[in-house]
């Protein structure tokens, strides 16, 4: 199996595009849980904002998948 430049670009896109959203989701979850621990009364508002942030970070990973498929085919 030969590795041409397109395959290398697709691999790099997938690696970078999935690693960064995973790191961001971890940071969003950590900071959200820290803030809930500090202020339990605002748990519902913090949790809602945390889930919205996680959804946006996950959307980036989906966009990367689409870009990788466009590059491949």
N, C-alpha and C positions, 0 to 999 in steps of 0.2 A: 504494500500500500504506500503510495507516494503522498507526501505532505506538500501540497502546493501552498501558495501564499493565501489563497482564499480560505483554505481549511485552517490555517494558522490565525487569520483574522477572526474567523468564526469562533475558534477555541478561545482566543483572548477576549472576545466580546462576551462570551458566556461566563468565563471565569471572573472577569472584573464586574460584569453586570449582575452576577448573582452573589458575589462576596460582599459588595458594598451594601445592598439592601439588607442582607442578613445582619451585618454589623449595626446598621441603623435601627433595625427592628429590636435588636437586643438593647441598644441604648435607650430607645423610646420606652420599652417595657421596664427597664431598670429605673429610669427617672420617674415614670408613672407610679411604680410601686413605692419608691422612696417618698414621693409626694403624698400618696395615700397614707403611708405610715405617719407622716408628719401632721396631716390634716384629715383625719378620718371622716369628718362631717362633709367634706367636699368630694367624697369617693366617687359618687355617680358622675359628676362633671369631669373629674380627672379621667375616669375610666372611658367615658365617651370620647374625650379628646385623644386619649391614648389609642383607642381603636381606630379612629379616623386617621391618625398619623401612621399607624401600622398599615392600614389599607393603602395609603398613598405610597409608602415605601415598597409594598408588595406590588403595586401597579408598575413601578419602575422595573422590577424583575420581569414582569410580563411583557413590557415594551422591549426589553433586551432580548427576550425569546423571539419576538416578532422580527426585530432587526437581524438577529442571527439567522433566522430562516430566510429572510430576504437576501442576505449576503450569500447564503449557501446555494439557493436556487435562483 
